[in-house]
Amino acid sequence: MDRALIDRLPPPLPTERIIALNRPKTDLAEHREYEWNGWRFDVPPGVFLPGATSRIIHDRLLDGTIDVRNRSYAAMGVGLGVEAVIAGLRGARTVFAVDVHRVSVDTTRRHYRRLVAEPDDDSRFVGVVSDAFDAFGEDTRLDVVTFNPPAVRARVSDDPDVVRNVCVGAPLVERFFDQLVGGALLAPGGEVYVVVSNTADLRAVVGAGADRGLSAEVALCHDWGDGVLTYLFRFRQGSRA
Ligand SMILES: C[S@@+](CC[C@H](N)C(=O)[O-])C[C@H]1O[C@@H](n2cnc3c(N)ncnc32)[C@H](O)[C@@H]1O
């Protein structure tokens, strides 16, 4: 277990502060638009609108820091599908676009076909409606996995769509690691990137990977200047970093 790293992580912010920071800024029940890297995405009701935390992963997929070329890649909780689009364009061997929310998976497929593939060419794209990895068979092997989990530890709304997108909490990340490692879904040498802030229980998130034998390191820590610290963690199979 990476005890030294876990002990260094800050505790969660106070609950009132977390609730104030995470009040939904746009109405999830409405159709919205998102523009990034010259791409325009329509965002149907219920689908997560990417924010600055999302872009920590998007930027690194785009510049190759998270290297998916010729690798089997899963975007867990894919939402609008930006990760899947980038991975397709960066030459991932297979792109698993996973979300518990069917509309998010369908939206991702639509954007992937529009921006990456020839119409109806889904040969490298696998859309999976799944609660974490529940729908994955035993023979899947993933080289790279990314996850921007809804790990905020305070309930910021009673709207089930907001809860699904924002504040399911650390137990979802624990299940994610259980299935990934316990179900041998992560290939030897595989990498898992999880982005999470101190609005969540960072120690529980890192402990969940470390408890299951993964080595953990901080790939990035961003201080937004308002008390929020966002970490990109990299977990790896095999020897400790
Ligand atoms: C914070 S959003 C991230 C969306 C997108 N990846 C991004 O970064 O912009 C979390 C996503 O996780 C999905 N999600 C929530 N619970 C899930 C579960 N149990 N299994 C799979 N996906 C889940 C939500 O539907 C949502 O799309």
Ligand as a Chemical Component Dictionary entry (heavy atoms), coordinates in Angstrom:
data_LIG
# 
_chem_comp.id                   LIG 
_chem_comp.type                 NON-POLYMER 
_chem_comp.pdbx_formal_charge   0 
_chem_comp.three_letter_code    LIG 
# 
loop_
_chem_comp_atom.comp_id 
_chem_comp_atom.atom_id 
_chem_comp_atom.alt_atom_id 
_chem_comp_atom.type_symbol 
_chem_comp_atom.charge 
_chem_comp_atom.model_Cartn_x 
_chem_comp_atom.model_Cartn_y 
_chem_comp_atom.model_Cartn_z 
_chem_comp_atom.pdbx_ordinal 
LIG C1  C1  C 0  -18.096 13.542 -13.831 1  
LIG S1  S1  S 1  -18.952 12.795 -15.172 2  
LIG C2  C2  C 0  -17.593 12.610 -16.324 3  
LIG C3  C3  C 0  -18.013 12.627 -17.781 4  
LIG C4  C4  C 0  -16.855 12.721 -18.776 5  
LIG N1  N1  N 0  -15.995 11.563 -18.665 6  
LIG C5  C5  C 0  -16.071 13.987 -18.534 7  
LIG O1  O1  O 0  -15.013 13.913 -17.917 8  
LIG O2  O2  O -1 -16.517 15.049 -18.971 9  
LIG C6  C6  C 0  -19.210 11.161 -14.536 10 
LIG C7  C7  C 0  -19.814 10.164 -15.527 11 
LIG O3  O3  O 0  -19.887 8.881  -14.870 12 
LIG C8  C8  C 0  -21.100 8.254  -15.229 13 
LIG N2  N2  N 0  -21.430 7.261  -14.195 14 
LIG C9  C9  C 0  -22.002 7.476  -12.988 15 
LIG N3  N3  N 0  -22.152 6.312  -12.319 16 
LIG C10 C10 C 0  -21.646 5.351  -13.118 17 
LIG C11 C11 C 0  -21.521 3.934  -12.986 18 
LIG N4  N4  N 0  -21.941 3.293  -11.894 19 
LIG N5  N5  N 0  -20.968 3.236  -14.008 20 
LIG C12 C12 C 0  -20.549 3.879  -15.143 21 
LIG N6  N6  N 0  -20.653 5.208  -15.318 22 
LIG C13 C13 C 0  -21.184 5.946  -14.314 23 
LIG C14 C14 C 0  -22.089 9.404  -15.342 24 
LIG O4  O4  O 0  -23.217 9.026  -16.105 25 
LIG C15 C15 C 0  -21.220 10.486 -15.994 26 
LIG O5  O5  O 0  -21.292 10.403 -17.399 27 
# 
loop_
_chem_comp_bond.comp_id 
_chem_comp_bond.atom_id_1 
_chem_comp_bond.atom_id_2 
_chem_comp_bond.value_order 
_chem_comp_bond.pdbx_ordinal 
LIG C1  S1  SING 1  
LIG S1  C2  SING 2  
LIG S1  C6  SING 3  
LIG C2  C3  SING 4  
LIG C3  C4  SING 5  
LIG C4  N1  SING 6  
LIG C4  C5  SING 7  
LIG C5  O1  DOUB 8  
LIG C5  O2  SING 9  
LIG C6  C7  SING 10 
LIG C7  O3  SING 11 
LIG C7  C15 SING 12 
LIG O3  C8  SING 13 
LIG C8  N2  SING 14 
LIG C8  C14 SING 15 
LIG N2  C9  SING 16 
LIG N2  C13 SING 17 
LIG C9  N3  DOUB 18 
LIG N3  C10 SING 19 
LIG C10 C11 SING 20 
LIG C10 C13 DOUB 21 
LIG C11 N4  SING 22 
LIG C11 N5  DOUB 23 
LIG N5  C12 SING 24 
LIG C12 N6  DOUB 25 
LIG N6  C13 SING 26 
LIG C14 O4  SING 27 
LIG C14 C15 SING 28 
LIG C15 O5  SING 29 
# 
